[in-house]
Amino acid sequence: MAMRLPVRPFTLTTRIRAVRFTSTASNLSDAVKKTITRDAGLPNPDPGADSPSAALVNDHAAYMVATYARPPPVFVQGEGSWLWDIENRKYLDFTAGIAVTSLGHGDAEFTRLLTQQAKTLMHASNLYYNPWTGALSKLLVEKTRSSGGMHDAARVFVCNSGSEANEAAVKFARKTGKVVDPAGGKTDVVSFSGAFHGRTMGALSATHNPKYQEPFAPMVPGFVEGRFNDVGGIRDLVTERTCGVIVEPIQGEGGVVAAEEGFLVALARRCREVRAVLIYDEIQCGMGRTGSLWAHGGLPRDAHPDVVTSAKALGNGFPVGAVVVNDFVGDKINVGDHGTTFGGNPLACRLAHYLVERLSDPVLQQGVLEKSELFRDGFARLKKRFPQLVTEVRGRGLILGLQLTEDPGAIVKAARERGLLVITAGTNTLRFVPSLVVTGEEIAQGLQILEDAIAATR
Ligand SMILES: Cc1ncc(COP(=O)(O)O)c(C=O)c1O
């Protein structure tokens, strides 16, 4: 039987909504009957070929460009750290939509503001002022400075996604290079092995991974790859030709690998020497996930960047991105240099404004650090019980990686079929990026499911 929802029981309306949603699928009534007899051995066995989930997917999949390989469940509802699929299976969500829903699913105030602002004004275009684009920009600058992050944060460009934020950051670096060296010799953009900066052509050109780049070659010219955490290589890598350097303080997709403080300090010093723009991509690791507003918040001032990019948790699921710049960069960007139709719309900015307030709350951030310890204690137990499998625990706060010696695919499936959603990263890394409001009890429950899942795959 499916695990039932204890927090807010599926009301009749919800169940009807779920079934109605599936009613486009063929043979639904037969399929619904079959779910009642699902495997009793596992709480959430993946929906089978004759399930309502499969019927729905079969009806839709042919119309969707096949860019993702998805597991069988179809999610219809979320609350806090929990998701429900159309067959009323309940899952503990340690993925938060890949580090997005930091306040959890269905936060009441977020939802209220969304509705209120949608009724008031959603979009009028960047051709005009509105109250929220500027309010978000001001708040981001103030909170960045007061949180110990980028001390000279000055202005913000608001966009719609992480890739777009990095795209803008790279363009700002190129423009800065043009002003610093009008002869046009300052155009190189440096990024690092293991990095992930997005899928648009500029962001992709900074993501030196053949898996992502090869199908779309040639890349944008002028992108140079360096070795992550290689202090010795910085001098030859970052030169007078460099206009910008982009780096994740903690690589997410790359396997939850933190940049060493000495590396970032050396990188920042070298950028200042050659007047290159230093960009910290905090799209995954920022916004409170490490227990401070920005992952770079604990670094000495001389390791602070000229630009920070944000997205993901900035919108808790609503698409929004932001590029925070200092005056070295901001002074060089003029009217007409860059733009966006949707970016900075009043709805996205009203929501992001609320999220920046919530995610910069010291109480929430202290909770992140405490919850991180609960995960780490659990991971230590797993490492002890499965020494051949678990080799290392990485990351900070609630962006954590468990390095395994094998492909985690079977464990991810076994966890899902026991009611826990986890994702992977890098090479054989299990990645944990739950909502920041996940409770201690939920962490304990999830870790127990993970342990059972690992044991079942041995
Ligand atoms: C560090 C980092 N940068 C950029 C991106 C791209 O963001 P988006 O998918 O919103 O374009 C991601 C997405 O995973 C990311 O983790």
The ligand as an ORCA input file, in Angstrom:
! r2SCAN-3c Opt
* xyz 0 1
  C      26.309     26.108    -10.397
  C      25.267     26.186    -11.472
  N      25.355     27.163    -12.391
  C      24.439     27.282    -13.364
  C      23.385     26.410    -13.475
  C      22.375     26.578    -14.576
  O      21.176     27.037    -14.044
  P      19.805     26.886    -14.871
  O      19.532     25.425    -14.975
  O      18.803     27.626    -14.031
  O      20.012     27.520    -16.194
  C      23.269     25.374    -12.535
  C      22.176     24.390    -12.661
  O      22.245     23.293    -12.179
  C      24.236     25.263    -11.520
  O      24.173     24.283    -10.620
*
